[in-house]
Amino acid sequence: MTAEKEDNFVWALKRFRELLKCPEYSKVIVTDRYAALMNAVDRIFSKATALLCR
């Protein structure tokens, strides 16, 4: 990615979701505490449980 911005994370997570080819997607997503990534995960994997690393 050219920059760690929310829109770029959204794009990358959409591509990742397409690769999963599973109707339920991921049930758990683990990220660091980077706000842009957390927001993107919430947008793309809204039903997943989001866990944060320390």
Phi and psi in radians as a Rosetta constraint file:
Dihedral C 1 N 2 CA 2 C 2 CIRCULARHARMONIC -1.364 0.35
Dihedral N 2 CA 2 C 2 N 3 CIRCULARHARMONIC -0.496 0.35
Dihedral C 2 N 3 CA 3 C 3 CIRCULARHARMONIC -2.699 0.35
Dihedral N 3 CA 3 C 3 N 4 CIRCULARHARMONIC 2.605 0.35
Dihedral C 3 N 4 CA 4 C 4 CIRCULARHARMONIC -1.523 0.35
Dihedral N 4 CA 4 C 4 N 5 CIRCULARHARMONIC 1.209 0.35
Dihedral C 4 N 5 CA 5 C 5 CIRCULARHARMONIC -1.925 0.35
Dihedral N 5 CA 5 C 5 N 6 CIRCULARHARMONIC 2.761 0.35
Dihedral C 5 N 6 CA 6 C 6 CIRCULARHARMONIC -0.974 0.35
Dihedral N 6 CA 6 C 6 N 7 CIRCULARHARMONIC -0.775 0.35
Dihedral C 6 N 7 CA 7 C 7 CIRCULARHARMONIC -1.056 0.35
Dihedral N 7 CA 7 C 7 N 8 CIRCULARHARMONIC -0.655 0.35
Dihedral C 7 N 8 CA 8 C 8 CIRCULARHARMONIC -1.204 0.35
Dihedral N 8 CA 8 C 8 N 9 CIRCULARHARMONIC -0.691 0.35
Dihedral C 8 N 9 CA 9 C 9 CIRCULARHARMONIC -1.138 0.35
Dihedral N 9 CA 9 C 9 N 10 CIRCULARHARMONIC -0.694 0.35
Dihedral C 9 N 10 CA 10 C 10 CIRCULARHARMONIC -1.038 0.35
Dihedral N 10 CA 10 C 10 N 11 CIRCULARHARMONIC -0.815 0.35
Dihedral C 10 N 11 CA 11 C 11 CIRCULARHARMONIC -1.021 0.35
Dihedral N 11 CA 11 C 11 N 12 CIRCULARHARMONIC -0.851 0.35
Dihedral C 11 N 12 CA 12 C 12 CIRCULARHARMONIC -1.121 0.35
Dihedral N 12 CA 12 C 12 N 13 CIRCULARHARMONIC -0.705 0.35
Dihedral C 12 N 13 CA 13 C 13 CIRCULARHARMONIC -1.220 0.35
Dihedral N 13 CA 13 C 13 N 14 CIRCULARHARMONIC -0.574 0.35
Dihedral C 13 N 14 CA 14 C 14 CIRCULARHARMONIC -1.111 0.35
Dihedral N 14 CA 14 C 14 N 15 CIRCULARHARMONIC -0.756 0.35
Dihedral C 14 N 15 CA 15 C 15 CIRCULARHARMONIC -1.103 0.35
Dihedral N 15 CA 15 C 15 N 16 CIRCULARHARMONIC -0.742 0.35
Dihedral C 15 N 16 CA 16 C 16 CIRCULARHARMONIC -1.057 0.35
Dihedral N 16 CA 16 C 16 N 17 CIRCULARHARMONIC -0.769 0.35
Dihedral C 16 N 17 CA 17 C 17 CIRCULARHARMONIC -1.062 0.35
Dihedral N 17 CA 17 C 17 N 18 CIRCULARHARMONIC -0.695 0.35
Dihedral C 17 N 18 CA 18 C 18 CIRCULARHARMONIC -1.076 0.35
Dihedral N 18 CA 18 C 18 N 19 CIRCULARHARMONIC -0.629 0.35
Dihedral C 18 N 19 CA 19 C 19 CIRCULARHARMONIC -1.228 0.35
Dihedral N 19 CA 19 C 19 N 20 CIRCULARHARMONIC -0.475 0.35
Dihedral C 19 N 20 CA 20 C 20 CIRCULARHARMONIC -1.158 0.35
Dihedral N 20 CA 20 C 20 N 21 CIRCULARHARMONIC -0.597 0.35
Dihedral C 20 N 21 CA 21 C 21 CIRCULARHARMONIC 0.856 0.35
Dihedral N 21 CA 21 C 21 N 22 CIRCULARHARMONIC 0.710 0.35
Dihedral C 21 N 22 CA 22 C 22 CIRCULARHARMONIC -2.272 0.35
Dihedral N 22 CA 22 C 22 N 23 CIRCULARHARMONIC 2.235 0.35
Dihedral C 22 N 23 CA 23 C 23 CIRCULARHARMONIC -1.100 0.35
Dihedral N 23 CA 23 C 23 N 24 CIRCULARHARMONIC -0.439 0.35
Dihedral C 23 N 24 CA 24 C 24 CIRCULARHARMONIC -1.564 0.35
Dihedral N 24 CA 24 C 24 N 25 CIRCULARHARMONIC -0.200 0.35
Dihedral C 24 N 25 CA 25 C 25 CIRCULARHARMONIC 0.986 0.35
Dihedral N 25 CA 25 C 25 N 26 CIRCULARHARMONIC -2.658 0.35
Dihedral C 25 N 26 CA 26 C 26 CIRCULARHARMONIC -1.554 0.35
Dihedral N 26 CA 26 C 26 N 27 CIRCULARHARMONIC 2.470 0.35
Dihedral C 26 N 27 CA 27 C 27 CIRCULARHARMONIC -1.618 0.35
Dihedral N 27 CA 27 C 27 N 28 CIRCULARHARMONIC -0.432 0.35
Dihedral C 27 N 28 CA 28 C 28 CIRCULARHARMONIC -2.367 0.35
Dihedral N 28 CA 28 C 28 N 29 CIRCULARHARMONIC 2.329 0.35
Dihedral C 28 N 29 CA 29 C 29 CIRCULARHARMONIC -2.162 0.35
Dihedral N 29 CA 29 C 29 N 30 CIRCULARHARMONIC 2.268 0.35
Dihedral C 29 N 30 CA 30 C 30 CIRCULARHARMONIC -1.968 0.35
Dihedral N 30 CA 30 C 30 N 31 CIRCULARHARMONIC 2.200 0.35
Dihedral C 30 N 31 CA 31 C 31 CIRCULARHARMONIC -2.357 0.35
Dihedral N 31 CA 31 C 31 N 32 CIRCULARHARMONIC 3.010 0.35
Dihedral C 31 N 32 CA 32 C 32 CIRCULARHARMONIC -1.436 0.35
Dihedral N 32 CA 32 C 32 N 33 CIRCULARHARMONIC -2.978 0.35
Dihedral C 32 N 33 CA 33 C 33 CIRCULARHARMONIC -1.627 0.35
Dihedral N 33 CA 33 C 33 N 34 CIRCULARHARMONIC 0.493 0.35
Dihedral C 33 N 34 CA 34 C 34 CIRCULARHARMONIC -1.365 0.35
Dihedral N 34 CA 34 C 34 N 35 CIRCULARHARMONIC 2.031 0.35
Dihedral C 34 N 35 CA 35 C 35 CIRCULARHARMONIC -0.991 0.35
Dihedral N 35 CA 35 C 35 N 36 CIRCULARHARMONIC -0.743 0.35
Dihedral C 35 N 36 CA 36 C 36 CIRCULARHARMONIC -1.092 0.35
Dihedral N 36 CA 36 C 36 N 37 CIRCULARHARMONIC -0.703 0.35
Dihedral C 36 N 37 CA 37 C 37 CIRCULARHARMONIC -1.217 0.35
Dihedral N 37 CA 37 C 37 N 38 CIRCULARHARMONIC -0.740 0.35
Dihedral C 37 N 38 CA 38 C 38 CIRCULARHARMONIC -1.070 0.35
Dihedral N 38 CA 38 C 38 N 39 CIRCULARHARMONIC -0.725 0.35
Dihedral C 38 N 39 CA 39 C 39 CIRCULARHARMONIC -1.128 0.35
Dihedral N 39 CA 39 C 39 N 40 CIRCULARHARMONIC -0.727 0.35
Dihedral C 39 N 40 CA 40 C 40 CIRCULARHARMONIC -1.136 0.35
Dihedral N 40 CA 40 C 40 N 41 CIRCULARHARMONIC -0.728 0.35
Dihedral C 40 N 41 CA 41 C 41 CIRCULARHARMONIC -1.062 0.35
Dihedral N 41 CA 41 C 41 N 42 CIRCULARHARMONIC -0.745 0.35
Dihedral C 41 N 42 CA 42 C 42 CIRCULARHARMONIC -1.087 0.35
Dihedral N 42 CA 42 C 42 N 43 CIRCULARHARMONIC -0.625 0.35
Dihedral C 42 N 43 CA 43 C 43 CIRCULARHARMONIC -1.274 0.35
Dihedral N 43 CA 43 C 43 N 44 CIRCULARHARMONIC -0.723 0.35
Dihedral C 43 N 44 CA 44 C 44 CIRCULARHARMONIC -1.596 0.35
Dihedral N 44 CA 44 C 44 N 45 CIRCULARHARMONIC -0.658 0.35
Dihedral C 44 N 45 CA 45 C 45 CIRCULARHARMONIC -2.053 0.35
Dihedral N 45 CA 45 C 45 N 46 CIRCULARHARMONIC 1.019 0.35
Dihedral C 45 N 46 CA 46 C 46 CIRCULARHARMONIC -1.098 0.35
Dihedral N 46 CA 46 C 46 N 47 CIRCULARHARMONIC -0.442 0.35
Dihedral C 46 N 47 CA 47 C 47 CIRCULARHARMONIC -1.606 0.35
Dihedral N 47 CA 47 C 47 N 48 CIRCULARHARMONIC -0.114 0.35
Dihedral C 47 N 48 CA 48 C 48 CIRCULARHARMONIC -1.405 0.35
Dihedral N 48 CA 48 C 48 N 49 CIRCULARHARMONIC 2.661 0.35
Dihedral C 48 N 49 CA 49 C 49 CIRCULARHARMONIC -1.414 0.35
Dihedral N 49 CA 49 C 49 N 50 CIRCULARHARMONIC 2.224 0.35
Dihedral C 49 N 50 CA 50 C 50 CIRCULARHARMONIC -1.754 0.35
Dihedral N 50 CA 50 C 50 N 51 CIRCULARHARMONIC 2.137 0.35
Dihedral C 50 N 51 CA 51 C 51 CIRCULARHARMONIC -1.941 0.35
Dihedral N 51 CA 51 C 51 N 52 CIRCULARHARMONIC 2.526 0.35
Dihedral C 51 N 52 CA 52 C 52 CIRCULARHARMONIC -1.954 0.35
Dihedral N 52 CA 52 C 52 N 53 CIRCULARHARMONIC 2.367 0.35
Dihedral C 52 N 53 CA 53 C 53 CIRCULARHARMONIC -1.356 0.35
Dihedral N 53 CA 53 C 53 N 54 CIRCULARHARMONIC 2.770 0.35
